[in-house]
């Protein structure tokens, strides 16, 4: 298990395949809030998305490395507040 306190604001989130997935806005509970700039296209544009901490493999060299490849990791992204779901 990694130490979530090592995740810094504006750190790059990278899939296990080395592909950019997003940028950390901040950690909220058991999720990483992504910056709006990395929130997708179309109807998803301009909304914060969240990535579960359970996908994080490690934090190294200022990057958050995920245990899943980027194409799989984005399917785990959640939009908005859980209370609204």
N, CA, C and O atoms as a printed pandas DataFrame, in Angstrom:
     atom_number atom_name residue_name chain_id  residue_number  x_coord  y_coord  z_coord
0              1         N          UNK        A               1    0.854   -1.189    0.000
1              2        CA          UNK        A               1    0.000    0.000    0.000
2              3         C          UNK        A               1    0.891    1.241    0.000
3              4         O          UNK        A               1    1.901    1.282    0.703
4              5         N          UNK        A               2    0.531    2.221   -0.763
5              6        CA          UNK        A               2    1.299    3.454   -0.848
6              7         C          UNK        A               2    0.752    4.475    0.152
7              8         O          UNK        A               2   -0.338    4.305    0.698
8              9         N          UNK        A               3    1.519    5.522    0.379
9             10        CA          UNK        A               3    1.132    6.599    1.285
10            11         C          UNK        A               3    0.469    7.701    0.467
11            12         O          UNK        A               3    1.147    8.412   -0.275
12            13         N          UNK        A               4   -0.855    7.852    0.595
13            14        CA          UNK        A               4   -1.606    8.837   -0.196
14            15         C          UNK        A               4   -1.147   10.266    0.063
15            16         O          UNK        A               4   -1.367   11.144   -0.771
16            17         N          UNK        A               5   -0.513   10.510    1.207
17            18        CA          UNK        A               5   -0.035   11.870    1.491
18            19         C          UNK        A               5    1.119   12.268    0.572
19            20         O          UNK        A               5    1.482   13.443    0.516
20            21         N          UNK        A               6    1.697   11.307   -0.146
21            22        CA          UNK        A               6    2.772   11.608   -1.090
22            23         C          UNK        A               6    2.246   12.162   -2.416
23            24         O          UNK        A               6    3.022   12.651   -3.237
24            25         N          UNK        A               7    0.940   12.088   -2.624
25            26        CA          UNK        A               7    0.357   12.604   -3.856
26            27         C          UNK        A               7    0.252   14.123   -3.737
27            28         O          UNK        A               7   -0.435   14.644   -2.858
28            29         N          UNK        A               8    0.934   14.814   -4.622
29            30        CA          UNK        A               8    0.996   16.270   -4.599
30            31         C          UNK        A               8    0.048   16.874   -5.630
31            32         O          UNK        A               8   -0.205   16.282   -6.679
32            33         N          UNK        A               9   -0.476   18.067   -5.315
33            34        CA          UNK        A               9   -1.297   18.797   -6.271
34            35         C          UNK        A               9   -0.483   19.051   -7.538
35            36         O          UNK        A               9    0.715   19.326   -7.473
36            37         N          UNK        A              10   -1.141   18.956   -8.677
37            38        CA          UNK        A              10   -0.571   19.190  -10.005
38            39         C          UNK        A              10    0.396   18.099  -10.452
39            40         O          UNK        A              10    1.099   18.270  -11.449
40            41         N          UNK        A              11    0.442   16.975   -9.725
41            42        CA          UNK        A              11    1.259   15.846  -10.173
42            43         C          UNK        A              11    0.584   15.189  -11.374
43            44         O          UNK        A              11   -0.643   15.155  -11.476
44            45         N          UNK        A              12    1.399   14.677  -12.268
45            46        CA          UNK        A              12    0.867   13.964  -13.425
46            47         C          UNK        A              12    0.427   12.569  -13.003
47            48         O          UNK        A              12    1.102   11.907  -12.214
48            49         N          UNK        A              13   -0.718   12.126  -13.538
49            50        CA          UNK        A              13   -1.204   10.762  -13.324
50            51         C          UNK        A              13   -0.927    9.995  -14.611
51            52         O          UNK        A              13   -1.335   10.406  -15.697
52            53         N          UNK        A              14   -0.221    8.865  -14.467
53            54        CA          UNK        A              14    0.244    8.105  -15.616
54            55         C          UNK        A              14   -0.225    6.658  -15.493
55            56         O          UNK        A              14   -0.150    6.060  -14.420
56            57         N          UNK        A              15   -0.708    6.109  -16.595
57            58        CA          UNK        A              15   -1.096    4.705  -16.616
58            59         C          UNK        A              15    0.125    3.809  -16.558
59            60         O          UNK        A              15    1.251    4.275  -16.732
60            61         N          UNK        A              16   -0.089    2.530  -16.316
61            62        CA          UNK        A              16    1.008    1.562  -16.256
62            63         C          UNK        A              16    1.762    1.497  -17.583
63            64         O          UNK        A              16    2.915    1.070  -17.632
64            65         N          UNK        A              17    1.096    1.924  -18.656
65            66        CA          UNK        A              17    1.722    1.941  -19.978
66            67         C          UNK        A              17    2.506    3.222  -20.254
67            68         O          UNK        A              17    3.050    3.392  -21.346
68            69         N          UNK        A              18    2.569    4.135  -19.261
69            70        CA          UNK        A              18    3.328    5.369  -19.401
70            71         C          UNK        A              18    2.577    6.506  -20.071
71            72         O          UNK        A              18    3.162    7.558  -20.330
72            73         N          UNK        A              19    1.292    6.319  -20.359
73            74        CA          UNK        A              19    0.491    7.334  -21.046
74            75         C          UNK        A              19   -0.203    8.233  -20.023
75            76         O          UNK        A              19   -0.745    7.757  -19.025
76            77         N          UNK        A              20   -0.177    9.547  -20.290
77            78        CA          UNK        A              20   -0.812   10.544  -19.426
78            79         C          UNK        A              20   -2.308   10.255  -19.286
79            80         O          UNK        A              20   -3.009   10.051  -20.277
80            81         N          UNK        A              21   -2.782   10.241  -18.041
81            82        CA          UNK        A              21   -4.197   10.011  -17.749
82            83         C          UNK        A              21   -4.857   11.287  -17.226
83            84         O          UNK        A              21   -6.022   11.555  -17.520
84            85         N          UNK        A              22   -4.110   12.066  -16.453
85            86        CA          UNK        A              22   -4.686   13.281  -15.882
86            87         C          UNK        A              22   -3.678   14.019  -15.029
87            88         O          UNK        A              22   -2.498   13.673  -14.979
88            89         N          UNK        A              23   -4.182   15.056  -14.352
89            90        CA          UNK        A              23   -3.382   15.861  -13.449
90            91         C          UNK        A              23   -4.134   15.996  -12.137
91            92         O          UNK        A              23   -5.336   16.265  -12.126
92            93         N          UNK        A              24   -3.426   15.810  -11.033
93            94        CA          UNK        A              24   -4.041   15.869   -9.706
94            95         C          UNK        A              24   -4.465   17.301   -9.379
95            96         O          UNK        A              24   -3.667   18.233   -9.481
96            97         N          UNK        A              25   -5.718   17.464   -8.988
97            98        CA          UNK        A              25   -6.163   18.721   -8.392
98            99         C          UNK        A              25   -5.928   18.605   -6.887
99           100         O          UNK        A              25   -5.296   19.467   -6.276
100          101         N          UNK        A              26   -6.454   17.511   -6.296
101          102        CA          UNK        A              26   -6.204   17.204   -4.886
102          103         C          UNK        A              26   -6.778   15.825   -4.564
103          104         O          UNK        A              26   -7.521   15.246   -5.357
104          105         N          UNK        A              27   -6.423   15.317   -3.395
105          106        CA          UNK        A              27   -6.977   14.052   -2.909
106          107         C          UNK        A              27   -8.173   14.382   -2.026
107          108         O          UNK        A              27   -8.087   15.221   -1.130
108          109         N          UNK        A              28   -9.286   13.712   -2.292
109          110        CA          UNK        A              28  -10.505   13.868   -1.491
110          111         C          UNK        A              28  -10.958   12.483   -1.041
111          112         O          UNK        A              28  -11.483   11.700   -1.832
112          113         N          UNK        A              29  -10.748   12.198    0.231
113          114        CA          UNK        A              29  -11.138   10.891    0.757
114          115         C          UNK        A              29  -10.365    9.775    0.098
115          116         O          UNK        A              29   -9.137    9.739    0.171
116          117         N          UNK        A              30  -11.078    8.855   -0.553
117          118        CA          UNK        A              30  -10.434    7.716   -1.207
118          119         C          UNK        A              30  -10.353    7.891   -2.721
119          120         O          UNK        A              30  -10.262    6.917   -3.469
120          121         N          UNK        A              31  -10.387    9.169   -3.165
121          122        CA          UNK        A              31  -10.330    9.455   -4.596
122          123         C          UNK        A              31   -9.371   10.616   -4.882
123          124         O          UNK        A              31   -9.116   11.463   -4.026
124          125         N          UNK        A              32   -8.855   10.625   -6.103
125          126        CA          UNK        A              32   -8.058   11.748   -6.589
126          127         C          UNK        A              32   -8.972   12.593   -7.470
127          128         O          UNK        A              32   -9.583   12.085   -8.410
128          129         N          UNK        A              33   -9.060   13.876   -7.161
129          130        CA          UNK        A              33   -9.821   14.807   -7.989
130          131         C          UNK        A              33   -8.882   15.306   -9.084
131          132         O          UNK        A              33   -7.809   15.831   -8.787
132          133         N          UNK        A              34   -9.275   15.147  -10.342
133          134        CA          UNK        A              34   -8.475   15.596  -11.467
134          135         C          UNK        A              34   -8.785   17.057  -11.780
135          136         O          UNK        A              34   -9.884   17.536  -11.502
136          137         N          UNK        A              35   -7.825   17.753  -12.352
137          138        CA          UNK        A              35   -8.056   19.135  -12.759
138          139         C          UNK        A              35   -9.083   19.169  -13.893
139          140         O          UNK        A              35   -9.225   18.201  -14.640
140          141         N          UNK        A              36   -9.787   20.277  -14.010
141          142        CA          UNK        A              36  -10.778   20.417  -15.077
142          143         C          UNK        A              36  -10.141   20.308  -16.459
143          144         O          UNK        A              36  -10.779   19.841  -17.402
144          145         N          UNK        A              37   -8.898   20.735  -16.579
145          146        CA          UNK        A              37   -8.212   20.683  -17.872
146          147         C          UNK        A              37   -8.067   19.249  -18.378
147          148         O          UNK        A              37   -7.944   19.031  -19.583
148          149         N          UNK        A              38   -8.080   18.276  -17.476
149          150        CA          UNK        A              38   -7.969   16.857  -17.841
150          151         C          UNK        A              38   -9.282   16.127  -17.642
151          152         O          UNK        A              38   -9.298   14.970  -17.221
152          153         N          UNK        A              39  -10.380   16.796  -17.944
153          154        CA          UNK        A              39  -11.687   16.214  -17.653
154          155         C          UNK        A              39  -12.421   15.696  -18.871
155          156         O          UNK        A              39  -13.633   15.489  -18.808
156          157         N          UNK        A              40  -11.742   15.482  -19.958
157          158        CA          UNK        A              40  -12.388   14.864  -21.100
158          159         C          UNK        A              40  -12.943   15.852  -22.111
159          160         O          UNK        A              40  -12.751   17.063  -22.003
160          161         N          UNK        A              41  -13.623   15.309  -23.077
161          162        CA          UNK        A              41  -14.138   16.087  -24.200
162          163         C          UNK        A              41  -15.663   16.082  -24.195
163          164         O          UNK        A              41  -16.296   15.369  -23.415
164          165         N          UNK        A              42  -16.229   16.881  -25.069
165          166        CA          UNK        A              42  -17.676   16.902  -25.256
166          167         C          UNK        A              42  -18.422   17.274  -23.994
167          168         O          UNK        A              42  -18.103   18.278  -23.357
168          169         N          UNK        A              43  -19.413   16.475  -23.624
169          170        CA          UNK        A              43  -20.234   16.779  -22.456
170          171         C          UNK        A              43  -19.457   16.647  -21.152
171          172         O          UNK        A              43  -19.890   17.156  -20.118
172          173         N          UNK        A              44  -18.310   15.966  -21.194
173          174        CA          UNK        A              44  -17.495   15.814  -19.986
174          175         C          UNK        A              44  -16.560   17.006  -19.772
175          176         O          UNK        A              44  -15.996   17.162  -18.689
176          177         N          UNK        A              45  -16.396   17.833  -20.781
177          178        CA          UNK        A              45  -15.483   18.965  -20.704
178          179         C          UNK        A              45  -15.935   19.950  -19.635
179          180         O          UNK        A              45  -17.115   20.292  -19.559
180          181         N          UNK        A              46  -14.991   20.410  -18.805
181          182        CA          UNK        A              46  -15.293   21.417  -17.801
182          183         C          UNK        A              46  -15.825   20.876  -16.488
183          184         O          UNK        A              46  -16.189   21.656  -15.607
184          185         N          UNK        A              47  -15.878   19.581  -16.336
185          186        CA          UNK        A              47  -16.320   18.957  -15.086
186          187         C          UNK        A              47  -15.128   18.266  -14.438
187          188         O          UNK        A              47  -14.275   17.710  -15.130
188          189         N          UNK        A              48  -15.071   18.301  -13.119
189          190        CA          UNK        A              48  -14.027   17.539  -12.429
190          191         C          UNK        A              48  -14.367   16.056  -12.500
191          192         O          UNK        A              48  -15.528   15.666  -12.379
192          193         N          UNK        A              49  -13.357   15.251  -12.694
193          194        CA          UNK        A              49  -13.496   13.805  -12.638
194          195         C          UNK        A              49  -12.636   13.297  -11.487
195          196         O          UNK        A              49  -11.738   13.992  -11.013
196          197         N          UNK        A              50  -12.918   12.096  -11.054
197          198        CA          UNK        A              50  -12.239   11.492   -9.917
198          199         C          UNK        A              50  -11.724   10.121  -10.296
199          200         O          UNK        A              50  -12.340    9.397  -11.077
200          201         N          UNK        A              51  -10.582    9.781   -9.726
201          202        CA          UNK        A              51   -9.949    8.487   -9.941
202          203         C          UNK        A              51   -9.818    7.811   -8.579
203          204         O          UNK        A              51   -9.309    8.432   -7.645
204          205         N          UNK        A              52  -10.256    6.565   -8.431
205          206        CA          UNK        A              52  -10.128    5.903   -7.130
206          207         C          UNK        A              52   -8.665    5.671   -6.740
207          208         O          UNK        A              52   -7.847    5.294   -7.580
208          209         N          UNK        A              53   -8.343    5.896   -5.473
209          210        CA          UNK        A              53   -6.989    5.662   -4.983
210          211         C          UNK        A              53   -6.584    4.197   -5.125
211          212         O          UNK        A              53   -5.394    3.886   -5.179
212          213         N          UNK        A              54   -7.551    3.310   -5.184
213          214        CA          UNK        A              54   -7.247    1.885   -5.304
214          215         C          UNK        A              54   -6.503    1.552   -6.598
215          216         O          UNK        A              54   -5.902    0.483   -6.704
216          217         N          UNK        A              55   -6.537    2.460   -7.590
217          218        CA          UNK        A              55   -5.817    2.229   -8.843
218          219         C          UNK        A              55   -4.358    2.649   -8.776
219          220         O          UNK        A              55   -3.587    2.326   -9.680
220          221         N          UNK        A              56   -3.959    3.362   -7.727
221          222        CA          UNK        A              56   -2.592    3.866   -7.632
222          223         C          UNK        A              56   -1.634    2.734   -7.256
223          224         O          UNK        A              56   -1.828    2.044   -6.255
224          225         N          UNK        A              57   -0.607    2.559   -8.071
225          226        CA          UNK        A              57    0.415    1.547   -7.794
226          227         C          UNK        A              57    1.530    2.145   -6.953
227          228         O          UNK        A              57    2.002    1.526   -6.000
228          229         N          UNK        A              58    1.953    3.371   -7.316
229          230        CA          UNK        A              58    3.025    4.032   -6.580
230          231         C          UNK        A              58    3.074    5.509   -6.939
231          232         O          UNK        A              58    2.506    5.947   -7.940
232          233         N          UNK        A              59    3.762    6.255   -6.104
233          234        CA          UNK        A              59    4.053    7.660   -6.370
234          235         C          UNK        A              59    5.568    7.757   -6.438
235          236         O          UNK        A              59    6.266    7.488   -5.460
236          237         N          UNK        A              60    6.071    8.149   -7.612
237          238        CA          UNK        A              60    7.517    8.163   -7.811
238          239         C          UNK        A              60    7.897    9.314   -8.737
239          240         O          UNK        A              60    7.243    9.548   -9.754
240          241         N          UNK        A              61    8.953   10.024   -8.377
241          242        CA          UNK        A              61    9.477   11.120   -9.189
242          243         C          UNK        A              61    8.407   12.160   -9.513
243          244         O          UNK        A              61    8.379   12.708  -10.615
244          245         N          UNK        A              62    7.523   12.430   -8.543
245          246        CA          UNK        A              62    6.491   13.445   -8.722
246          247         C          UNK        A              62    5.335   13.027   -9.603
247          248         O          UNK        A              62    4.499   13.856   -9.964
248          249         N          UNK        A              63    5.274   11.752   -9.957
249          250        CA          UNK        A              63    4.187   11.236  -10.785
250          251         C          UNK        A              63    3.407   10.184  -10.011
251          252         O          UNK        A              63    3.959    9.463   -9.181
252          253         N          UNK        A              64    2.113   10.113  -10.300
253          254        CA          UNK        A              64    1.248    9.088   -9.730
254          255         C          UNK        A              64    1.102    7.998  -10.785
255          256         O          UNK        A              64    0.501    8.211  -11.838
256          257         N          UNK        A              65    1.654    6.845  -10.490
257          258        CA          UNK        A              65    1.610    5.716  -11.420
258          259         C          UNK        A              65    0.452    4.797  -11.057
259          260         O          UNK        A              65    0.294    4.413   -9.898
260          261         N          UNK        A              66   -0.352    4.450  -12.047
261          262        CA          UNK        A              66   -1.507    3.586  -11.833
262          263         C          UNK        A              66   -1.159    2.131  -12.117
263          264         O          UNK        A              66   -0.190    1.837  -12.817
264          265         N          UNK        A              67   -1.952    1.235  -11.572
265          266        CA          UNK        A              67   -1.743   -0.198  -11.791
266          267         C          UNK        A              67   -2.378   -0.669  -13.094
267          268         O          UNK        A              67   -2.149   -1.800  -13.522
268          269         N          UNK        A              68   -3.171    0.187  -13.725
269          270        CA          UNK        A              68   -3.854   -0.160  -14.979
270          271         C          UNK        A              68   -3.323    0.699  -16.117
271          272         O          UNK        A              68   -2.871    1.823  -15.899
272          273         N          UNK        A              69   -3.380    0.166  -17.322
273          274        CA          UNK        A              69   -3.028    0.954  -18.495
274          275         C          UNK        A              69   -4.000    2.119  -18.640
275          276         O          UNK        A              69   -5.114    2.073  -18.118
276          277         N          UNK        A              70   -3.583    3.145  -19.337
277          278        CA          UNK        A              70   -4.371    4.368  -19.447
278          279         C          UNK        A              70   -5.762    4.134  -20.023
279          280         O          UNK        A              70   -6.731    4.717  -19.536
280          281         N          UNK        A              71   -5.880    3.298  -21.043
281          282        CA          UNK        A              71   -7.189    3.073  -21.665
282          283         C          UNK        A              71   -8.160    2.389  -20.712
283          284         O          UNK        A              71   -9.369    2.602  -20.805
284          285         N          UNK        A              72   -7.655    1.579  -19.809
285          286        CA          UNK        A              72   -8.503    0.930  -18.810
286          287         C          UNK        A              72   -8.780    1.881  -17.647
287          288         O          UNK        A              72   -9.898    1.931  -17.134
288          289         N          UNK        A              73   -7.767    2.630  -17.236
289          290        CA          UNK        A              73   -7.900    3.532  -16.090
290          291         C          UNK        A              73   -8.996    4.566  -16.297
291          292         O          UNK        A              73   -9.739    4.872  -15.364
292          293         N          UNK        A              74   -9.110    5.111  -17.511
293          294        CA          UNK        A              74  -10.119    6.145  -17.742
294          295         C          UNK        A              74  -11.535    5.611  -17.612
295          296         O          UNK        A              74  -12.468    6.386  -17.399
296          297         N          UNK        A              75  -11.712    4.303  -17.738
297          298        CA          UNK        A              75  -13.055    3.742  -17.554
298          299         C          UNK        A              75  -13.466    3.752  -16.089
299          300         O          UNK        A              75  -14.645    3.586  -15.776
300          301         N          UNK        A              76  -12.504    3.945  -15.186
301          302        CA          UNK        A              76  -12.793    4.010  -13.754
302          303         C          UNK        A              76  -13.059    5.429  -13.281
303          304         O          UNK        A              76  -13.422    5.638  -12.123
304          305         N          UNK        A              77  -12.881    6.421  -14.176
305          306        CA          UNK        A              77  -13.111    7.810  -13.779
306          307         C          UNK        A              77  -14.569    8.007  -13.398
307          308         O          UNK        A              77  -15.474    7.460  -14.028
308          309         N          UNK        A              78  -14.774    8.795  -12.364
309          310        CA          UNK        A              78  -16.104    9.122  -11.886
310          311         C          UNK        A              78  -16.300   10.615  -12.036
311          312         O          UNK        A              78  -15.365   11.393  -11.842
312          313         N          UNK        A              79  -17.508   11.016  -12.380
313          314        CA          UNK        A              79  -17.788   12.431  -12.547
314          315         C          UNK        A              79  -18.563   12.948  -11.341
315          316         O          UNK        A              79  -19.538   12.338  -10.904
316          317         N          UNK        A              80  -18.115   14.080  -10.813
317          318        CA          UNK        A              80  -18.865   14.795   -9.798
318          319         C          UNK        A              80  -18.869   14.175   -8.425
319          320         O          UNK        A              80  -18.068   13.299   -8.101
320          321         N          UNK        A              81  -19.800   14.660   -7.632
321          322        CA          UNK        A              81  -19.946   14.304   -6.229
322          323         C          UNK        A              81  -20.731   13.002   -6.103
323          324         O          UNK        A              81  -21.729   12.816   -6.798
324          325         N          UNK        A              82  -20.297   12.109   -5.234
325          326        CA          UNK        A              82  -20.993   10.831   -5.028
326          327         C          UNK        A              82  -22.428   11.021   -4.554
327          328         O          UNK        A              82  -23.306   10.226   -4.890
328          329         N          UNK        A              83  -22.666   12.060   -3.782
329          330        CA          UNK        A              83  -24.015   12.270   -3.246
330          331         C          UNK        A              83  -25.001   12.595   -4.362
331          332         O          UNK        A              83  -26.210   12.435   -4.194
332          333         N          UNK        A              84  -24.484   13.053   -5.501
333          334        CA          UNK        A              84  -25.342   13.378   -6.628
334          335         C          UNK        A              84  -25.628   12.156   -7.477
335          336         O          UNK        A              84  -26.481   12.202   -8.364
336          337         N          UNK        A              85  -24.907   11.037   -7.211
337          338        CA          UNK        A              85  -25.057    9.819   -8.031
338          339         C          UNK        A              85  -26.178    8.969   -7.511
339          340         O          UNK        A              85  -26.457    7.907   -8.068
